[in-house]
Amino acid sequence: MSGVALLFILLIGLMMASVPVGISLGLSTLVTMVLTTNLDVITTPQYCFRGLDSFPLMAIPFFMLAGNLMKFGGLSEKLINLSNSLVRGFKGGLGHVTVLASMFFAALSGSAPATVMAIGSNVIPQMEKHGYDRGYATALASTAGTIGVIIPPSIPFVIYGVVSGASISDLFVAGIIPGILIGIVLMVVNYIYARKYGYGGEGRASFREFLHELKDAIWALLVPVIILGGIYSGKFTATEAAGVSVLYGFIIGYFVFKQLNIKKAYEACVKTGVSTSMILFLIGAAAVFGWMLTMQQIPNQIVAAISGITDSPAVVLLLVNLALFVAGALLDNVAAITLLTPVLVPLISAYGIDKTFFGIIMIINLSIGQITPPIGMNLFVSASICEVRLEKVIRQVLPFLAVLIIDLFLFTYIPEIVTVLPNALLH
């Protein structure tokens, strides 16, 4: 049996046996190395360490900690209140609040499940109280949560940038317009549903109420200004921006809003440590797996095989999008990025497709997997929040899923939507 066949048989077999993805990647690589090569097994931890020995990767625990500190410090609640004062008076107002608050919180957390948890736990009960179907409210919160990994700062963007070598700053800028457009489209769909089923009637907020909520939320709204403004002005890197966001989140939560205390800060650190350790273990294992793929010439073979089928970048993007859609439905975002990026980047580079543009397409595609069965992490998170049957949520999420897929293909084949802002600001 060839090394390639053994590698993939072991990987698929371990994953089907419910072995965690990181362990499956590392173990399949180690066994293949022992049985098909003369390399010393010490190579495995060496390449694992090499994959983690990256300054930009430090942004992941910092951004995650910042998001947790801001959640415990009350910043997410302020953003929900501001969103409520802005759009609750429109038809389907609380649905719009869910989407808008998710867009705001995306600029704090960088995580889709975290966005669903922070926003959905507050808004879904209110929507149900005002007559919204529970399954619909849950599906909308799940879908809006996908914006959490598109609007910067985004943890998947950081991981993709490290693995692919693309500029993280460019990825952050490129994600702004697609994230905003997705939010607007979700609001349009929610408005259509609200008119059909009679959702709404929450009452408009007065201008004085809006000013009051804006005053309370101003400290939270400054987060993306400080982070992104610092990066794009050249004052600090994405990693340094993540460190600044931690300090800012602690100061605002502890001294300004006074909702953060030492106990909550400790809880935020523990939660961040657990989540970060899983992500970094997976990245390290994927680095070893990617090295083995390169040793077996897998990327070159894929490029040669696709080149024999078509010479059209448009067709290649279609094939890659289909593959990513399946991967997103079966794998966690981090696992899919670390596993597929070393394979797909050489392919798209051979066709002259920009790595930054492809990174946005890849992350948007995988974010759709967050609401696609059978994995659909956002669906599980939101369903657990309001104790609704997952089957009911899946039925209600299908129209939103269709709209996101249409958005994905618009971004894919009208690349200017993605590239216009980076070209204008950074080049």
Summary of the structure (lengths in Angstrom):
residues: 427
radius of gyration: 21.7
end to end distance: 49.1
largest distance: 73.4
contacts: 1594
relative contact order: 0.15
helix: 82%
strand: 0%
